[in-house]
Amino acid sequence: MQNEISPSQILLEISRGYSVFEINEKIYFFKHFSIEEMLTLDEFERDEAKRAKKMGLKNEGELLKDAMKYGAWTQQEEDKIKSLEWTINNSYKVLEKFSDPVTKRSFENQIKDQEEELKILKNKKSKISSYSAEALAQQKKLSKMIFNSLFYDKEFTKIVKDKDVEVLGALVFSKFSELANKENTLKACYLTYFFEVFMATSNCLDLFKTDFMNLTIFQKGLISYSRALMNKIQNTSIPEKIYGDPVKMFDYKEPKKEEKENTTHGLDDLKRRMSSRGGELKAEDFLG
């Protein structure tokens, strides 16, 4: 699978409801999950978690409490995860406002360092909770997702055998991530083939000739992003320099008069704080 996929290919796969994998000259079909199938899988996961708890497995919270007692996990680490998530989220909001490339690059590097620190902490936490009732239930759900979505034919009548599922599992999750990606979906929905028709239709379900429960989760995402993008275009004064870029238009927030007056002051203040700490910002720096 290529690292980048064209918007038209994304639109094609979402619209027809399946993706194609080719491995060693063999063709496999990944049937996209419908809303009903995902709701059923969520129910299955909840039931499996209850069953695991009855069998004596502890939940994630209990395992983390035990880990704290033995020093394998601390409240400080738990708080650090929340702090980093909050800081990174706000940092990305501020990043696009920097015009100076040197300052922007420094800020980007800081975000990357924070993301790496967050990844390490989450991996450590994940190892502790990997034997929880929730983790077992989630693993069973993921296995069921793969087995129920892979076929040898596009009519979805010939289920893929176990030996092939082992090879295809990673491809399914990679494709899932690709089709659920915000930027990919926005670029796909803004294609003339779809967006002009979407704006003219009164019932979005008619676009896919289906009903709500049989709509795939990726088709639902395509509709949701299209609706939000259309509302943004119709109700926001989008700057000419970003008009036509669906991702930038979607992310654009029209500043209020008061915000416009305070933007420069706020950025200058953040720059001073960065400078005083050797280029580092902390969560409290975004509190004003």
TORKOL-4160 file (C-alpha; in steps of 0.2 Angstrom, whole numbers, padded with zeros to 4 digits, m for minus):
288
<pt num="1" X="0000" Y="0000" Z="0000"/>
<pt num="2" X="0007" Y="0017" Z="m0005"/>
<pt num="3" X="0011" Y="0030" Z="0009"/>
<pt num="4" X="m0001" Y="0042" Z="0000"/>
<pt num="5" X="m0017" Y="0039" Z="m0008"/>
<pt num="6" X="m0026" Y="0050" Z="m0021"/>
<pt num="7" X="m0042" Y="0059" Z="m0015"/>
<pt num="8" X="m0051" Y="0051" Z="m0030"/>
<pt num="9" X="m0046" Y="0034" Z="m0024"/>
<pt num="10" X="m0052" Y="0037" Z="m0007"/>
<pt num="11" X="m0069" Y="0043" Z="m0014"/>
<pt num="12" X="m0070" Y="0028" Z="m0025"/>
<pt num="13" X="m0067" Y="0016" Z="m0011"/>
<pt num="14" X="m0079" Y="0025" Z="0001"/>
<pt num="15" X="m0092" Y="0026" Z="m0011"/>
<pt num="16" X="m0093" Y="0008" Z="m0017"/>
<pt num="17" X="m0091" Y="0002" Z="0001"/>
<pt num="18" X="m0075" Y="m0009" Z="m0001"/>
<pt num="19" X="m0056" Y="m0009" Z="m0004"/>
<pt num="20" X="m0045" Y="m0021" Z="m0013"/>
<pt num="21" X="m0029" Y="m0029" Z="m0007"/>
<pt num="22" X="m0017" Y="m0038" Z="m0019"/>
<pt num="23" X="m0004" Y="m0049" Z="m0012"/>
<pt num="24" X="0007" Y="m0061" Z="m0022"/>
<pt num="25" X="m0005" Y="m0059" Z="m0037"/>
<pt num="26" X="m0020" Y="m0064" Z="m0026"/>
<pt num="27" X="m0035" Y="m0052" Z="m0024"/>
<pt num="28" X="m0044" Y="m0049" Z="m0007"/>
<pt num="29" X="m0059" Y="m0038" Z="m0003"/>
<pt num="30" X="m0061" Y="m0028" Z="0013"/>
<pt num="31" X="m0079" Y="m0025" Z="0015"/>
<pt num="32" X="m0081" Y="m0008" Z="0025"/>
<pt num="33" X="m0091" Y="m0009" Z="0041"/>
<pt num="34" X="m0109" Y="m0003" Z="0042"/>
<pt num="35" X="m0116" Y="0007" Z="0056"/>
<pt num="36" X="m0126" Y="m0008" Z="0061"/>
<pt num="37" X="m0111" Y="m0019" Z="0061"/>
<pt num="38" X="m0101" Y="m0007" Z="0072"/>
<pt num="39" X="m0115" Y="m0005" Z="0084"/>
<pt num="40" X="m0116" Y="m0024" Z="0085"/>
<pt num="41" X="m0097" Y="m0025" Z="0088"/>
<pt num="42" X="m0098" Y="m0012" Z="0102"/>
<pt num="43" X="m0111" Y="m0022" Z="0110"/>
<pt num="44" X="m0100" Y="m0038" Z="0108"/>
<pt num="45" X="m0086" Y="m0029" Z="0116"/>
<pt num="46" X="m0096" Y="m0024" Z="0131"/>
<pt num="47" X="m0103" Y="m0041" Z="0133"/>
<pt num="48" X="m0085" Y="m0049" Z="0132"/>
<pt num="49" X="m0079" Y="m0036" Z="0145"/>
<pt num="50" X="m0093" Y="m0042" Z="0157"/>
<pt num="51" X="m0089" Y="m0060" Z="0154"/>
<pt num="52" X="m0070" Y="m0057" Z="0157"/>
<pt num="53" X="m0074" Y="m0048" Z="0174"/>
<pt num="54" X="m0085" Y="m0063" Z="0180"/>
<pt num="55" X="m0070" Y="m0074" Z="0176"/>
<pt num="56" X="m0059" Y="m0064" Z="0188"/>
<pt num="57" X="m0050" Y="m0052" Z="0177"/>
<pt num="58" X="m0047" Y="m0035" Z="0184"/>
<pt num="59" X="m0052" Y="m0019" Z="0174"/>
<pt num="60" X="m0040" Y="m0006" Z="0169"/>
<pt num="61" X="m0043" Y="0005" Z="0184"/>
<pt num="62" X="m0039" Y="m0009" Z="0196"/>
<pt num="63" X="m0023" Y="m0014" Z="0187"/>
<pt num="64" X="m0017" Y="0004" Z="0187"/>
<pt num="65" X="m0021" Y="0006" Z="0206"/>
<pt num="66" X="m0011" Y="m0010" Z="0209"/>
<pt num="67" X="0003" Y="m0004" Z="0199"/>
<pt num="68" X="0004" Y="0012" Z="0209"/>
<pt num="69" X="0005" Y="0002" Z="0225"/>
<pt num="70" X="0020" Y="m0007" Z="0219"/>
<pt num="71" X="0028" Y="0009" Z="0211"/>
<pt num="72" X="0026" Y="0003" Z="0193"/>
<pt num="73" X="0015" Y="0018" Z="0189"/>
<pt num="74" X="0012" Y="0035" Z="0198"/>
<pt num="75" X="m0001" Y="0048" Z="0199"/>
<pt num="76" X="0012" Y="0060" Z="0193"/>
<pt num="77" X="0013" Y="0050" Z="0176"/>
<pt num="78" X="m0006" Y="0050" Z="0175"/>
<pt num="79" X="m0007" Y="0068" Z="0177"/>
<pt num="80" X="0007" Y="0071" Z="0165"/>
<pt num="81" X="m0002" Y="0062" Z="0151"/>
<pt num="82" X="m0017" Y="0073" Z="0153"/>
<pt num="83" X="m0006" Y="0089" Z="0154"/>
<pt num="84" X="0004" Y="0084" Z="0138"/>
<pt num="85" X="m0012" Y="0080" Z="0129"/>
<pt num="86" X="m0020" Y="0097" Z="0133"/>
<pt num="87" X="m0004" Y="0106" Z="0129"/>
<pt num="88" X="m0001" Y="0098" Z="0112"/>
<pt num="89" X="m0019" Y="0101" Z="0107"/>
<pt num="90" X="m0017" Y="0119" Z="0111"/>
<pt num="91" X="0000" Y="0120" Z="0103"/>
<pt num="92" X="m0007" Y="0115" Z="0086"/>
<pt num="93" X="m0020" Y="0128" Z="0087"/>
<pt num="94" X="m0006" Y="0141" Z="0090"/>
<pt num="95" X="0006" Y="0134" Z="0078"/>
<pt num="96" X="m0002" Y="0141" Z="0062"/>
<pt num="97" X="m0002" Y="0159" Z="0069"/>
<pt num="98" X="0017" Y="0160" Z="0069"/>
<pt num="99" X="0023" Y="0169" Z="0053"/>
<pt num="100" X="0042" Y="0168" Z="0058"/>
<pt num="101" X="0048" Y="0152" Z="0050"/>
<pt num="102" X="0062" Y="0150" Z="0063"/>
<pt num="103" X="0050" Y="0152" Z="0078"/>
<pt num="104" X="0038" Y="0141" Z="0070"/>
<pt num="105" X="0051" Y="0127" Z="0067"/>
<pt num="106" X="0056" Y="0129" Z="0085"/>
<pt num="107" X="0038" Y="0127" Z="0091"/>
<pt num="108" X="0036" Y="0112" Z="0079"/>
<pt num="109" X="0051" Y="0103" Z="0087"/>
<pt num="110" X="0044" Y="0106" Z="0104"/>
<pt num="111" X="0028" Y="0098" Z="0100"/>
<pt num="112" X="0037" Y="0083" Z="0092"/>
<pt num="113" X="0047" Y="0081" Z="0108"/>
<pt num="114" X="0031" Y="0082" Z="0119"/>
<pt num="115" X="0022" Y="0070" Z="0107"/>
<pt num="116" X="0037" Y="0058" Z="0109"/>
<pt num="117" X="0036" Y="0060" Z="0128"/>
<pt num="118" X="0017" Y="0056" Z="0128"/>
<pt num="119" X="0019" Y="0041" Z="0117"/>
<pt num="120" X="0032" Y="0034" Z="0129"/>
<pt num="121" X="0020" Y="0037" Z="0144"/>
<pt num="122" X="0005" Y="0029" Z="0135"/>
<pt num="123" X="0015" Y="0014" Z="0130"/>
<pt num="124" X="0020" Y="0011" Z="0148"/>
<pt num="125" X="0002" Y="0013" Z="0154"/>
<pt num="126" X="m0004" Y="0002" Z="0140"/>
<pt num="127" X="0008" Y="m0012" Z="0145"/>
<pt num="128" X="0001" Y="m0012" Z="0163"/>
<pt num="129" X="m0017" Y="m0012" Z="0157"/>
<pt num="130" X="m0014" Y="m0025" Z="0143"/>
<pt num="131" X="m0021" Y="m0039" Z="0154"/>
<pt num="132" X="m0037" Y="m0030" Z="0159"/>
<pt num="133" X="m0055" Y="m0036" Z="0155"/>
<pt num="134" X="m0057" Y="m0021" Z="0143"/>
<pt num="135" X="m0041" Y="m0026" Z="0134"/>
<pt num="136" X="m0046" Y="m0044" Z="0132"/>
<pt num="137" X="m0063" Y="m0038" Z="0126"/>
<pt num="138" X="m0056" Y="m0026" Z="0113"/>
<pt num="139" X="m0044" Y="m0039" Z="0106"/>
<pt num="140" X="m0059" Y="m0051" Z="0103"/>
<pt num="141" X="m0068" Y="m0037" Z="0095"/>
<pt num="142" X="m0054" Y="m0033" Z="0083"/>
<pt num="143" X="m0052" Y="m0051" Z="0079"/>
<pt num="144" X="m0070" Y="m0052" Z="0075"/>
<pt num="145" X="m0069" Y="m0036" Z="0064"/>
<pt num="146" X="m0056" Y="m0044" Z="0053"/>
<pt num="147" X="m0064" Y="m0060" Z="0051"/>
<pt num="148" X="m0081" Y="m0053" Z="0046"/>
<pt num="149" X="m0074" Y="m0040" Z="0034"/>
<pt num="150" X="m0062" Y="m0050" Z="0022"/>
<pt num="151" X="m0068" Y="m0060" Z="0007"/>
<pt num="152" X="m0061" Y="m0068" Z="m0009"/>
<pt num="153" X="m0075" Y="m0060" Z="m0020"/>
<pt num="154" X="m0083" Y="m0042" Z="m0021"/>
<pt num="155" X="m0100" Y="m0050" Z="m0018"/>
<pt num="156" X="m0094" Y="m0055" Z="m0001"/>
<pt num="157" X="m0099" Y="m0073" Z="m0001"/>
<pt num="158" X="m0082" Y="m0082" Z="0000"/>
<pt num="159" X="m0075" Y="m0078" Z="0017"/>
<pt num="160" X="m0056" Y="m0077" Z="0018"/>
<pt num="161" X="m0048" Y="m0092" Z="0027"/>
<pt num="162" X="m0038" Y="m0091" Z="0043"/>
<pt num="163" X="m0021" Y="m0093" Z="0035"/>
<pt num="164" X="m0024" Y="m0078" Z="0024"/>
<pt num="165" X="m0032" Y="m0067" Z="0038"/>
<pt num="166" X="m0016" Y="m0068" Z="0048"/>
<pt num="167" X="m0007" Y="m0059" Z="0033"/>
<pt num="168" X="m0021" Y="m0047" Z="0030"/>
<pt num="169" X="m0024" Y="m0041" Z="0047"/>
<pt num="170" X="m0012" Y="m0027" Z="0047"/>
<pt num="171" X="m0018" Y="m0021" Z="0030"/>
<pt num="172" X="m0036" Y="m0020" Z="0037"/>
<pt num="173" X="m0031" Y="m0008" Z="0051"/>
<pt num="174" X="m0019" Y="0002" Z="0040"/>
<pt num="175" X="m0033" Y="0004" Z="0027"/>
<pt num="176" X="m0046" Y="0008" Z="0041"/>
<pt num="177" X="m0034" Y="0022" Z="0047"/>
<pt num="178" X="m0032" Y="0029" Z="0029"/>
<pt num="179" X="m0051" Y="0030" Z="0026"/>
<pt num="180" X="m0055" Y="0037" Z="0043"/>
<pt num="181" X="m0041" Y="0051" Z="0041"/>
<pt num="182" X="m0048" Y="0068" Z="0042"/>
<pt num="183" X="m0037" Y="0076" Z="0029"/>
<pt num="184" X="m0040" Y="0061" Z="0017"/>
<pt num="185" X="m0059" Y="0062" Z="0019"/>
<pt num="186" X="m0060" Y="0081" Z="0017"/>
<pt num="187" X="m0049" Y="0081" Z="0001"/>
<pt num="188" X="m0061" Y="0067" Z="m0006"/>
<pt num="189" X="m0077" Y="0075" Z="m0001"/>
<pt num="190" X="m0072" Y="0091" Z="m0009"/>
<pt num="191" X="m0069" Y="0083" Z="m0026"/>
<pt num="192" X="m0081" Y="0090" Z="m0039"/>
<pt num="193" X="m0088" Y="0073" Z="m0042"/>
<pt num="194" X="m0095" Y="0072" Z="m0025"/>
<pt num="195" X="m0096" Y="0090" Z="m0017"/>
<pt num="196" X="m0107" Y="0098" Z="m0031"/>
<pt num="197" X="m0119" Y="0083" Z="m0030"/>
<pt num="198" X="m0119" Y="0083" Z="m0011"/>
<pt num="199" X="m0124" Y="0102" Z="m0011"/>
<pt num="200" X="m0138" Y="0099" Z="m0022"/>
<pt num="201" X="m0146" Y="0084" Z="m0014"/>
<pt num="202" X="m0159" Y="0084" Z="0000"/>
<pt num="203" X="m0156" Y="0067" Z="0006"/>
<pt num="204" X="m0138" Y="0062" Z="0009"/>
<pt num="205" X="m0143" Y="0043" Z="0010"/>
<pt num="206" X="m0148" Y="0044" Z="m0008"/>
<pt num="207" X="m0130" Y="0047" Z="m0013"/>
<pt num="208" X="m0126" Y="0029" Z="m0008"/>
<pt num="209" X="m0143" Y="0021" Z="m0011"/>
<pt num="210" X="m0144" Y="0014" Z="0006"/>
<pt num="211" X="m0153" Y="0017" Z="0023"/>
<pt num="212" X="m0145" Y="0023" Z="0040"/>
<pt num="213" X="m0140" Y="0006" Z="0047"/>
<pt num="214" X="m0132" Y="0000" Z="0031"/>
<pt num="215" X="m0122" Y="0016" Z="0028"/>
<pt num="216" X="m0104" Y="0012" Z="0031"/>
<pt num="217" X="m0094" Y="0022" Z="0044"/>
<pt num="218" X="m0083" Y="0029" Z="0031"/>
<pt num="219" X="m0098" Y="0035" Z="0021"/>
<pt num="220" X="m0105" Y="0043" Z="0037"/>
<pt num="221" X="m0088" Y="0052" Z="0039"/>
<pt num="222" X="m0089" Y="0058" Z="0021"/>
<pt num="223" X="m0106" Y="0065" Z="0024"/>
<pt num="224" X="m0102" Y="0073" Z="0040"/>
<pt num="225" X="m0086" Y="0082" Z="0034"/>
<pt num="226" X="m0095" Y="0088" Z="0018"/>
<pt num="227" X="m0109" Y="0095" Z="0029"/>
<pt num="228" X="m0097" Y="0104" Z="0040"/>
<pt num="229" X="m0086" Y="0110" Z="0025"/>
<pt num="230" X="m0102" Y="0117" Z="0016"/>
<pt num="231" X="m0108" Y="0126" Z="0032"/>
<pt num="232" X="m0090" Y="0134" Z="0034"/>
<pt num="233" X="m0090" Y="0140" Z="0016"/>
<pt num="234" X="m0108" Y="0147" Z="0017"/>
<pt num="235" X="m0106" Y="0155" Z="0033"/>
<pt num="236" X="m0088" Y="0161" Z="0035"/>
<pt num="237" X="m0078" Y="0174" Z="0027"/>
<pt num="238" X="m0063" Y="0162" Z="0022"/>
<pt num="239" X="m0047" Y="0171" Z="0017"/>
<pt num="240" X="m0043" Y="0170" Z="m0002"/>
<pt num="241" X="m0026" Y="0162" Z="0001"/>
<pt num="242" X="m0034" Y="0146" Z="0008"/>
<pt num="243" X="m0050" Y="0146" Z="m0002"/>
<pt num="244" X="m0050" Y="0130" Z="m0012"/>
<pt num="245" X="m0040" Y="0120" Z="0001"/>
<pt num="246" X="m0053" Y="0109" Z="0010"/>
<pt num="247" X="m0042" Y="0105" Z="0025"/>
<pt num="248" X="m0037" Y="0123" Z="0028"/>
<pt num="249" X="m0055" Y="0129" Z="0025"/>
<pt num="250" X="m0062" Y="0116" Z="0037"/>
<pt num="251" X="m0049" Y="0121" Z="0051"/>
<pt num="252" X="m0051" Y="0140" Z="0048"/>
<pt num="253" X="m0060" Y="0149" Z="0062"/>
<pt num="254" X="m0065" Y="0167" Z="0059"/>
<pt num="255" X="m0058" Y="0178" Z="0073"/>
<pt num="256" X="m0069" Y="0189" Z="0082"/>
<pt num="257" X="m0065" Y="0208" Z="0083"/>
<pt num="258" X="m0058" Y="0206" Z="0100"/>
<pt num="259" X="m0048" Y="0191" Z="0096"/>
<pt num="260" X="m0040" Y="0200" Z="0081"/>
<pt num="261" X="m0034" Y="0214" Z="0092"/>
<pt num="262" X="m0026" Y="0202" Z="0105"/>
<pt num="263" X="m0018" Y="0189" Z="0093"/>
<pt num="264" X="m0002" Y="0199" Z="0091"/>
<pt num="265" X="m0001" Y="0202" Z="0109"/>
<pt num="266" X="m0004" Y="0184" Z="0113"/>
<pt num="267" X="0009" Y="0177" Z="0101"/>
<pt num="268" X="0022" Y="0190" Z="0107"/>
<pt num="269" X="0019" Y="0184" Z="0125"/>
<pt num="270" X="0021" Y="0166" Z="0120"/>
<pt num="271" X="0037" Y="0170" Z="0111"/>
<pt num="272" X="0044" Y="0178" Z="0127"/>
<pt num="273" X="0039" Y="0163" Z="0138"/>
<pt num="274" X="0047" Y="0152" Z="0125"/>
<pt num="275" X="0063" Y="0162" Z="0125"/>
<pt num="276" X="0064" Y="0163" Z="0144"/>
<pt num="277" X="0063" Y="0144" Z="0145"/>
<pt num="278" X="0075" Y="0140" Z="0130"/>
<pt num="279" X="0061" Y="0137" Z="0118"/>
<pt num="280" X="0049" Y="0127" Z="0129"/>
<pt num="281" X="0031" Y="0130" Z="0133"/>
<pt num="282" X="0021" Y="0122" Z="0147"/>
<pt num="283" X="0002" Y="0119" Z="0149"/>
<pt num="284" X="0000" Y="0134" Z="0161"/>
<pt num="285" X="0007" Y="0146" Z="0147"/>
<pt num="286" X="m0010" Y="0144" Z="0137"/>
<pt num="287" X="m0020" Y="0149" Z="0152"/>
<pt num="288" X="m0017" Y="0167" Z="0149"/>
